[in-house]
Amino acid sequence: MNDNITLYILDDHPLVLDGLKSRLDEEPGLEVLRTFTDPVEFLAETALLRPDVVLMDISLPQMDGFQVARLLKENYGNELKIILLSGYTYEEFYYKAYRIGVHAYLSKQSSYSIIINAIKQSVLGNILVPEHLRASASPDALTTTERQVLRWLAKEKSNKEIATELALSQRTVEYHLAAINQKLGVKTRIGAVVKGFECGLLTFWDED
């Protein structure tokens, strides 16, 4: 019986693929089953032989890594662990990735040890957040109403829509948003949602 963690790697740069495969195959307990440069072929093959973890780039031909990750989540849920690698470290990209439900979003500058740790942690069901995005706030930092506002914010609702949902005035919602940003140490709506996920105030599958 093979107890190795099995992987697929998707990246349209052959040199990156070769480097990742060579290094990961050297790691005890890891096995790269296949590498791909084409996301369509990758998706078709994943339906036939499902690995434990997929490691893939954001910038791809035909469709981007976010689209591929979303399709994987729709088809396989949390059974398939997804790790995104990217040269882009925009906060919006982290937010987008976490909303999809990936287990890690890593910079392409990450060391192999960080990538390997993310692979192993993802199989355990852990979601990894980069150090520079971690919040100092605890889940107890927000009031009950502020948590409700944050939850609707994560669903991309406007201030007016949040006010309607919670039977509050728009001005009151604005006050709550300002308090949320201050407590979480962020400046934007997206930043608040990202910190909410990191602190455990929000969960990726809480979509009722």
C-alpha positions as a Markdown table, in Angstrom:
| # | Residue | x | y | z |
|---|---|---|---|---|
| 1 | Met | 0.0 | 0.0 | 0.0 |
| 2 | Asn | 1.4 | 3.4 | -1.0 |
| 3 | Asp | 1.2 | 5.8 | 2.0 |
| 4 | Asn | 2.9 | 8.6 | 0.1 |
| 5 | Ile | 1.2 | 12.0 | -0.4 |
| 6 | Thr | 0.5 | 12.1 | -4.1 |
| 7 | Leu | 0.7 | 15.3 | -6.1 |
| 8 | Tyr | -0.1 | 16.8 | -9.4 |
| 9 | Ile | 1.8 | 20.0 | -10.5 |
| 10 | Leu | 0.3 | 22.5 | -13.0 |
| 11 | Asp | 2.5 | 25.2 | -14.3 |
| 12 | Asp | 3.1 | 26.5 | -17.9 |
| 13 | His | 6.8 | 26.9 | -17.3 |
| 14 | Pro | 8.6 | 23.6 | -18.0 |
| 15 | Leu | 11.7 | 24.6 | -16.0 |
| 16 | Val | 9.6 | 25.4 | -12.9 |
| 17 | Leu | 7.8 | 22.1 | -13.3 |
| 18 | Asp | 11.0 | 20.1 | -13.6 |
| 19 | Gly | 12.5 | 21.9 | -10.6 |
| 20 | Leu | 9.5 | 21.3 | -8.4 |
| 21 | Lys | 9.1 | 17.7 | -9.4 |
| 22 | Ser | 12.8 | 16.9 | -8.8 |
| 23 | Arg | 12.8 | 18.5 | -5.4 |
| 24 | Leu | 9.5 | 17.1 | -4.2 |
| 25 | Asp | 10.3 | 13.6 | -5.4 |
| 26 | Glu | 13.4 | 13.7 | -3.2 |
| 27 | Glu | 11.2 | 14.4 | -0.1 |
| 28 | Pro | 10.3 | 11.2 | 1.8 |
| 29 | Gly | 6.6 | 10.7 | 1.8 |
| 30 | Leu | 5.9 | 12.7 | -1.3 |
| 31 | Glu | 5.3 | 11.4 | -4.8 |
| 32 | Val | 4.6 | 13.6 | -7.9 |
| 33 | Leu | 2.3 | 11.5 | -10.1 |
| 34 | Arg | 2.3 | 13.8 | -13.1 |
| 35 | Thr | 3.1 | 17.4 | -14.2 |
| 36 | Phe | 1.0 | 19.5 | -16.6 |
| 37 | Thr | 1.4 | 22.7 | -18.6 |
| 38 | Asp | -2.2 | 22.6 | -19.9 |
| 39 | Pro | -5.1 | 23.2 | -17.4 |
| 40 | Val | -7.6 | 21.5 | -19.6 |
| 41 | Glu | -5.5 | 18.3 | -19.7 |
| 42 | Phe | -4.9 | 18.7 | -16.0 |
| 43 | Leu | -8.6 | 18.8 | -15.2 |
| 44 | Ala | -9.4 | 15.8 | -17.4 |
| 45 | Glu | -6.6 | 13.7 | -15.8 |
| 46 | Thr | -7.7 | 14.7 | -12.3 |
| 47 | Ala | -11.1 | 13.2 | -13.0 |
| 48 | Leu | -9.4 | 9.9 | -13.8 |
| 49 | Leu | -6.8 | 9.7 | -11.1 |
| 50 | Arg | -7.2 | 12.0 | -8.2 |
| 51 | Pro | -4.1 | 13.0 | -6.2 |
| 52 | Asp | -4.1 | 14.1 | -2.6 |
| 53 | Val | -2.7 | 17.5 | -3.4 |
| 54 | Val | -2.5 | 19.8 | -6.5 |
| 55 | Leu | 0.2 | 22.4 | -6.7 |
| 56 | Met | -0.5 | 25.0 | -9.4 |
| 57 | Asp | 0.4 | 28.4 | -10.8 |
| 58 | Ile | -2.0 | 31.3 | -11.0 |
| 59 | Ser | -1.0 | 32.4 | -14.5 |
| 60 | Leu | -2.0 | 29.7 | -17.0 |
| 61 | Pro | -3.1 | 29.5 | -20.6 |
| 62 | Gln | -6.8 | 29.3 | -21.4 |
| 63 | Met | -7.9 | 29.8 | -17.8 |
| 64 | Asp | -6.2 | 31.1 | -14.7 |
| 65 | Gly | -5.4 | 29.2 | -11.5 |
| 66 | Phe | -8.4 | 30.7 | -9.7 |
| 67 | Gln | -10.8 | 29.3 | -12.3 |
| 68 | Val | -9.1 | 25.9 | -12.1 |
| 69 | Ala | -9.2 | 25.9 | -8.3 |
| 70 | Arg | -12.9 | 26.8 | -8.3 |
| 71 | Leu | -13.7 | 24.0 | -10.7 |
| 72 | Leu | -11.8 | 21.5 | -8.5 |
| 73 | Lys | -13.7 | 22.7 | -5.4 |
| 74 | Glu | -17.0 | 22.4 | -7.2 |
| 75 | Asn | -16.2 | 18.8 | -8.3 |
| 76 | Tyr | -14.2 | 17.4 | -5.4 |
| 77 | Gly | -14.9 | 19.6 | -2.4 |
| 78 | Asn | -12.4 | 19.4 | 0.4 |
| 79 | Glu | -11.2 | 15.9 | -0.5 |
| 80 | Leu | -8.6 | 17.5 | -2.9 |
| 81 | Lys | -6.2 | 19.9 | -1.3 |
| 82 | Ile | -5.2 | 22.9 | -3.4 |
| 83 | Ile | -2.0 | 25.0 | -3.1 |
| 84 | Leu | -1.6 | 28.0 | -5.3 |
| 85 | Leu | 1.8 | 29.3 | -6.3 |
| 86 | Ser | 2.1 | 32.8 | -7.7 |
| 87 | Gly | 4.4 | 35.7 | -8.4 |
| 88 | Tyr | 1.6 | 38.0 | -7.3 |
| 89 | Thr | 1.2 | 38.9 | -3.6 |
| 90 | Tyr | -1.7 | 41.3 | -3.8 |
| 91 | Glu | -4.0 | 41.2 | -0.8 |
| 92 | Glu | -7.0 | 40.8 | -3.2 |
| 93 | Phe | -5.5 | 37.6 | -4.6 |
| 94 | Tyr | -5.1 | 36.1 | -1.1 |
| 95 | Tyr | -8.7 | 37.0 | -0.4 |
| 96 | Lys | -9.9 | 35.5 | -3.7 |
| 97 | Ala | -7.9 | 32.3 | -3.1 |
| 98 | Tyr | -9.3 | 31.9 | 0.4 |
| 99 | Arg | -12.8 | 32.5 | -0.7 |
| 100 | Ile | -12.4 | 29.6 | -3.1 |
| 101 | Gly | -11.2 | 27.4 | -0.3 |
| 102 | Val | -7.5 | 26.7 | -1.1 |
| 103 | His | -5.3 | 25.4 | 1.7 |
| 104 | Ala | -2.3 | 27.7 | 0.9 |
| 105 | Tyr | -1.5 | 30.6 | -1.4 |
| 106 | Leu | 2.3 | 30.8 | -1.6 |
| 107 | Ser | 4.7 | 33.2 | -3.3 |
| 108 | Lys | 6.9 | 31.7 | -6.0 |
| 109 | Gln | 9.8 | 33.0 | -4.0 |
| 110 | Ser | 8.9 | 30.6 | -1.2 |
| 111 | Ser | 11.6 | 28.1 | -0.2 |
| 112 | Tyr | 11.1 | 24.4 | -0.9 |
| 113 | Ser | 10.8 | 23.8 | 2.8 |
| 114 | Ile | 7.8 | 26.1 | 3.0 |
| 115 | Ile | 6.2 | 24.5 | 0.0 |
| 116 | Ile | 6.7 | 21.0 | 1.5 |
| 117 | Asn | 5.3 | 22.1 | 4.8 |
| 118 | Ala | 2.2 | 23.5 | 3.1 |
| 119 | Ile | 1.7 | 20.2 | 1.3 |
| 120 | Lys | 1.9 | 18.2 | 4.5 |
| 121 | Gln | -0.2 | 20.6 | 6.5 |
| 122 | Ser | -2.9 | 20.7 | 3.8 |
| 123 | Val | -3.3 | 16.9 | 4.0 |
| 124 | Leu | -4.0 | 17.4 | 7.7 |
| 125 | Gly | -6.7 | 19.9 | 6.8 |
| 126 | Asn | -4.8 | 23.0 | 7.9 |
| 127 | Ile | -5.0 | 26.2 | 6.0 |
| 128 | Leu | -1.8 | 28.2 | 6.0 |
| 129 | Val | -1.6 | 32.0 | 6.0 |
| 130 | Pro | 1.5 | 34.0 | 5.2 |
| 131 | Glu | 3.2 | 35.6 | 8.3 |
| 132 | His | 2.7 | 39.1 | 7.0 |
| 133 | Leu | -1.0 | 38.7 | 6.7 |
| 134 | Arg | -1.6 | 37.2 | 10.2 |
| 135 | Ala | -3.8 | 39.3 | 12.5 |
| 136 | Ser | -3.0 | 40.0 | 16.1 |
| 137 | Ala | -6.7 | 40.1 | 16.9 |
| 138 | Ser | -8.4 | 37.2 | 18.5 |
| 139 | Pro | -11.9 | 35.9 | 17.6 |
| 140 | Asp | -13.2 | 37.6 | 20.7 |
| 141 | Ala | -12.1 | 41.0 | 19.4 |
| 142 | Leu | -15.4 | 41.7 | 17.7 |
| 143 | Thr | -18.9 | 42.2 | 19.1 |
| 144 | Thr | -21.7 | 39.9 | 18.0 |
| 145 | Thr | -23.1 | 42.6 | 15.7 |
| 146 | Glu | -19.7 | 43.3 | 14.2 |
| 147 | Arg | -19.2 | 39.6 | 13.5 |
| 148 | Gln | -22.6 | 39.6 | 11.7 |
| 149 | Val | -21.5 | 42.6 | 9.6 |
| 150 | Leu | -18.2 | 40.9 | 8.8 |
| 151 | Arg | -20.0 | 37.8 | 7.7 |
| 152 | Trp | -22.2 | 39.7 | 5.2 |
| 153 | Leu | -19.2 | 41.7 | 4.1 |
| 154 | Ala | -17.5 | 38.4 | 3.2 |
| 155 | Lys | -20.6 | 37.6 | 1.0 |
| 156 | Glu | -19.7 | 40.8 | -0.9 |
| 157 | Lys | -22.8 | 42.7 | 0.2 |
| 158 | Ser | -22.9 | 46.5 | 0.0 |
| 159 | Asn | -23.5 | 48.7 | 3.1 |
| 160 | Lys | -27.1 | 49.1 | 2.1 |
| 161 | Glu | -27.6 | 45.4 | 1.7 |
| 162 | Ile | -26.0 | 44.7 | 5.1 |
| 163 | Ala | -28.2 | 47.3 | 6.7 |
| 164 | Thr | -31.3 | 45.6 | 5.3 |
| 165 | Glu | -30.2 | 42.2 | 6.4 |
| 166 | Leu | -29.5 | 43.2 | 9.9 |
| 167 | Ala | -32.2 | 45.8 | 10.3 |
| 168 | Leu | -29.7 | 48.6 | 10.9 |
| 169 | Ser | -29.2 | 52.1 | 9.4 |
| 170 | Gln | -26.5 | 52.5 | 6.8 |
| 171 | Arg | -24.8 | 54.9 | 9.2 |
| 172 | Thr | -24.7 | 52.3 | 11.9 |
| 173 | Val | -23.2 | 49.8 | 9.5 |
| 174 | Glu | -20.5 | 52.3 | 8.6 |
| 175 | Tyr | -19.7 | 52.7 | 12.3 |
| 176 | His | -19.4 | 48.9 | 12.7 |
| 177 | Leu | -17.2 | 48.7 | 9.6 |
| 178 | Ala | -14.9 | 51.3 | 11.0 |
| 179 | Ala | -14.7 | 49.5 | 14.3 |
| 180 | Ile | -14.0 | 46.2 | 12.6 |
| 181 | Asn | -11.2 | 47.7 | 10.6 |
| 182 | Gln | -9.6 | 49.3 | 13.7 |
| 183 | Lys | -9.8 | 46.1 | 15.7 |
| 184 | Leu | -8.4 | 43.9 | 13.0 |
| 185 | Gly | -5.8 | 46.4 | 12.0 |
| 186 | Val | -6.8 | 46.8 | 8.4 |
| 187 | Lys | -7.8 | 49.6 | 6.1 |
| 188 | Thr | -10.1 | 48.0 | 3.5 |
| 189 | Arg | -13.1 | 45.8 | 3.2 |
| 190 | Ile | -11.1 | 43.1 | 1.6 |
| 191 | Gly | -8.5 | 43.3 | 4.3 |
| 192 | Ala | -11.2 | 42.9 | 6.9 |
| 193 | Val | -12.4 | 39.7 | 5.3 |
| 194 | Val | -8.9 | 38.3 | 4.9 |
| 195 | Lys | -8.2 | 38.9 | 8.6 |
| 196 | Gly | -11.6 | 37.5 | 9.5 |
| 197 | Phe | -10.6 | 34.2 | 7.8 |
| 198 | Glu | -7.2 | 34.2 | 9.5 |
| 199 | Cys | -8.7 | 34.8 | 13.0 |
| 200 | Gly | -11.4 | 32.2 | 12.7 |
| 201 | Leu | -14.1 | 34.8 | 12.6 |
| 202 | Leu | -15.1 | 33.5 | 9.2 |
| 203 | Thr | -14.9 | 30.0 | 7.6 |
| 204 | Phe | -14.4 | 29.2 | 3.9 |
| 205 | Trp | -17.4 | 26.9 | 3.8 |
| 206 | Asp | -19.8 | 29.1 | 5.8 |
| 207 | Glu | -21.9 | 30.0 | 2.8 |
| 208 | Asp | -25.5 | 29.6 | 3.8 |
